[in-house]
Each structure stands twice: as structure tokens, then as C-alpha cells.
Amino acid sequence: MRAATRSLACLLFSCLLGAGLACAQSYPAKAMRMIMPFPPGGPTDIVGRLIAGKLSEQTGQQVVTDSRPGASGNVGLEIASRAAADGYTFVLSSPVIALGPLLYNRLNYDPWKDLAPVALVGAVRNVLVVHPSVPAKNLRELIPLARSRPGKLNYGSGGVGTGSHLAPELLKHLEKLDIVHVPYKGTGLALIGLASGQVDMLVVAAPAALGQIQAGRVRGIAILSRQRLHDMPDIPTSAEQGYENFELTSWYGILAPSATPRDIINRLNAELVKAVSAPEMKPRLAQAGVEPLTSTPDEFAQFIRRESSRFTKVIAEAGIKGE
């Protein structure tokens, strides 16, 4: 009797395994939807459309981009979390997936339980820029200057809870500085404010700042990543200047509903890695200032956890609440 039970169990397991493999091999068999949680025209939109086009080409199935902006990206993430877990709906997220639980007291979805990381796909590097009137040519000069003038220097941002807000707060947390936050309605307006002398400093996407740096309207003093940038070879990284923990990148990754079968997650991951690694994709992404990235699902999950952990104390200490 026990032998018969074991045989039946093995048969059932084999059937389930075979069904899973067959599912993965036939996937995708119809059009897919990529939810875009930010307004059209921005970096997230550009990255998403490029990847959607390449996925369509690779798989032979159309990948439709579905713009669902709102609540700093959380509306789109919530919609994705409630979608059918069959691999045909996924979402392109920014760091909001890691930071949302820290910024908002209540979300209508659980980022940790309701969404499964699939792959990192790209990143935009940030640069710390100052107004030319600020007498600091690098971080080693800026930090003592800020320390000697508590509450006198200020920084602009694209709004509460954005990367341009959190990066200076990270520096304040690490170096125990008192620098005043001046929020704008978008980093574009904050950059204009910096160039006109309304604020002293700003952390902004490097491609957006390049023209202002070249024109001498602002001064770049640190790239907030591990490597210098090709377009800004003379600006040292924060790590080079002795501030290894002062880094912040605007990254992008794909997530799917958490109950999506693992074999489907793996297949989608493989297609995404192939897409962003294609030789023709690098120059296309570069035009948008995006550096292609790849990862396994587990590596992306660990990355999100690290990013969340890194900013937990920063956000709590500064009392930052999402708007």
C-alpha cells in the first residue's frame, strides 16, 4: 500500500513538473503588458518602451506598454500586484519599490509579498552639482564648509521622497550636517533654480546636468557611483574622494505578481537579460542616459532589500513622509 502511495505521489509530481516545463516552453503564447508607473516622456517611459520593443522582437509576441502614473509610482505597482500571476503582466519599477514602505504609512499593496523581482534592467547615474558661488570644488571642501555654516547652505530637490531629496539627506546622515531642503515640482525646475542661484546644491541625473555643467552655470563636484562617467571624465566619484557610502543611483527593474510560477519568472528574466545585453540596445539606452544592467531574480531581490535597509535610518531620522 505504501509503495502504491509513493508511486502515485511520484506520478503526480512528475505530471506537475511536466506541466510546469511545458508552460515555460510555450511562454509567451500571447501579448504581454508592461505597466509603466510614471508619466510618459520621462526616463522610465523611455527605458520601458525600448525594452518592450526588444522583447516583442525576441518573443514574437507584442509587449504593450500601459502607462499608469500616480502616487509616485505606487498606483502602477498596486495594479501589477493584483494582476493575474501568469507572466503576461509585469511592471517596470524605479527605487520606489524599495523606498515606498519607508515613505508611506499605508500602501494598498505589500511590496515584499505581492510582487516578485524578475531583473534589473538599467540605471541612471547621479551627480552632485553646486552653484558657482559656493566656494567648494569637491566633497572634501563642501563637507567642512557645510559643517562650518549649519543651516546656512541649502539644496534643491524634485520633491519630497525623490532621489534628489534622499541623496542629500544621506550625506547629512553620514556626515551629521545641517543643510536646508528646498523642494521643487520636479528636478528640471530644481536645476533651473540652482543655475539661477536660488539654491546652493542639487543631486540630479548626470545627463540632465551635462549642459549646465558645460555652460559653467553649475559645477559638478561628485559622481554618486563607483565609476566616473564618460561624459564627465573630470568629475571624481564620491568613493574616490573618500565617501564610499555616499552613492545613489536611479535604477530600473522588472517585477511580476508574486504568485507567478518560478519557471515563468526565469524565462522572463532570460528574455530581459538578452534584450538589454543586445549590442544595439546600449547606444539606444545611452541616448536616454541609461546604463544597461542585468541580474538574476534573486540578485534583484537582494538588491532591493539592501537599498531599503540603506535608507531606513536616513528617512526615519529626517522624518520624511511621501506626498
Sequence and secondary structure as in RCSB ss.txt:
>XXXX:A:sequence
MRAATRSLACLLFSCLLGAGLACAQSYPAKAMRMIMPFPPGGPTDIVGRLIAGKLSEQTGQQVVTDSRPGASGNV
GLEIASRAAADGYTFVLSSPVIALGPLLYNRLNYDPWKDLAPVALVGAVRNVLVVHPSVPAKNLRELIPLARSRP
GKLNYGSGGVGTGSHLAPELLKHLEKLDIVHVPYKGTGLALIGLASGQVDMLVVAAPAALGQIQAGRVRGIAILS
RQRLHDMPDIPTSAEQGYENFELTSWYGILAPSATPRDIINRLNAELVKAVSAPEMKPRLAQAGVEPLTSTPDEF
AQFIRRESSRFTKVIAEAGIKGE
>XXXX:A:secstr
 HHHHHHHHHHHHHHHHHHHHHHHHH   S EEEEE S TTSHHHHHHHHHHHHHHHHHSS EEEEE   GGGHH
HHHHHHTS SSSSEEEEE THHHHHHHH S  SS HHHHEEEEEEEEEEEEEEEE TTS  SSHHHHHHHHHHST
TT EEEESSTTSHHHHHHHHHHHHHT   EEEE SSHHHHHHHHHTTSSSEEEEEHHHHHHHHHTTSSEEEEESS
SS BTTBTTS BTTTTT TT   EEEEEEEEETTS HHHHHHHHHHHHHHHHSTTHHHHHHHTT EE    HHHH
HHHHHHHHHHHHHHHHHHT    
